[in-house]
Amino acid sequence: MIYHQPVMLEECIEGLAISPSGRYVDATFGGGGHSRAILDKLSTGHLFGFDQDEDTRQNALNDPRFTLIEQNFRYMKNYLKLFKGTPVNGILADLGVSSYQIDEPSKGFSTRFDGPLDMRMDRRKDLTAAGIVNSYEEEKLAMVFKLYGELHNARQIARRITQRRQETDLLTTAQLREALRGLTRPQTENKFLAQVFQALRIEVNDELGALREFLEQCRDILIPGGRLVVMSYHSLEDRLVKNFTRTGNFEGEPQKDFFGNLISPFTPINRKPLSAPEAEQTNNPRSRSARLRVAERRNA
């Protein structure tokens, strides 16, 4: 299975500053591309991979130094304790949806294919995109599209959906696309639909809530000097990562001690996020929106 082409592979591995005997976490295992590169750097160390998509088990690495944990990374701390994997030397998270997930119509992530309005990363969960568009009240729908899709016409989108679902349930990606036809200019339709689908996907999977919980756990389980490497693909994720690694909170409000020193569990390694090199962006268009941040755990 061609699952995913790892983005900024060299930059991620360099950011982790891997110790051959250390413990590491690939919090978004996916196709295992980043994990394989981490294992190449380990001798007696161990790597734990997390992924909630059951399809990723097909990519599990047959290596005694690797453990795949089929769970959302928001449960990282508890599962690492269960496997006696704490503390750790480094954590990597690639927050993007994998190429396989986007290109698999049955998952409903892509605007290009007709498929069920699903969008669940974890099929064990009940809430789907169809559940949202067919049951949320207009005001709540508008909030989802405004907050998670950053769409200026969020209320208009919500109103159109609530009108159309009175005629028939919206159960497929094609039905949703058709329902929203005409709400934007033809030249901006692809971007518009991508923002709509992004908003639904974030709501279905509680992606920002999971990211907040994950980042707080990184603070707890990284050793002093340990590295946190996070790659995000839209401003909502990147803002949370930036604020937390700079200030230790998600609002980005600096807290200082009596002497005026910044109180934060991390020191950012790169003040500005890294972008994929031009050659990589050409070869892998999905890397164009990637933003990579690296931070180091301070002494407690």
C-alpha positions, 0 to 999 in steps of 0.5 A: 500500500502506498500510504504516504510520502513523508514530508520534510523527512531530513528536517524532522530527523535532524530536529529530533537530534536522535540518541541511538539509545533513546526512546522516541515517539512517532505520534502519527505513524501512518505509513511509517516513513518517518518511523523507518528513518528514526529506527535507522538512527537507533541502536538499543533505543526504542520507538513507539508509534501511535495511530488511530486508523486501523489501516495503519497496522498493515504498515507496522514495522517488524522490528523488536525496537518498535511498538505500534499502539493503535490509539489517538495520540491524545492518550499517549501518556497513559499508553506509554506508561502501560508499555513502560515507555516513559520518559522519552527523548523525542516526540514527532507529530505530522498532523497532516491527513495522509495521502492514502486517507485523502485518496481513499473514497470510502473515508470521505476526506477528499473533495475529488471523489464521491464517497460517504460523508464519514471523515472519521480517523478512528472508525470506532467513533460514532460521530461522522461528517454526515451526522454533523451536516444532518443534525447540527442546528444552523448556528452550531454548523455556522460556528464549525465552518467559521472556527475550523474552516475560517470561512467568511460566509459560514452562516450562509453555508450553514443555512444552505445545508439546513435547507437542503437537508429538509429535502433529503439527508446529505449522506455523500461528498457529492451531495454536499458539493452539490448542495453548496454549489454557487456559494463561491466563484468558480475560480475559488471553488476548490479552495472553498470546498477544501475549507468546508471539508477541513472544518467538518474533519476537524469537528468529527475528530476533535483534532484541536482538542486532541492536539492540546491534550497531546502537547500538554502530555509532551511537556510531562514525558519529555526528558530535559533536553528532549526534542518536540518536532511538530509539522502542521498544515493549517494556521489553527494547528500551527498557532497552538503549537507556536503558542505552547512551545513559546509560552507554555499555554495556548493563548500565547500569553507569556508568564514570568517569574519574580525576576522577569524570566519567562516561565515556559517548559520549552525553548523553540529551536526555530523561531519561525516555522520551516517550510519544505524545500522547493524541490520537495514542494515540486515533487510532493505538492502536499508538502507546500502547506507544511510548517515545521516547528522544533522545540527543546524541553527545558530543565524542570 
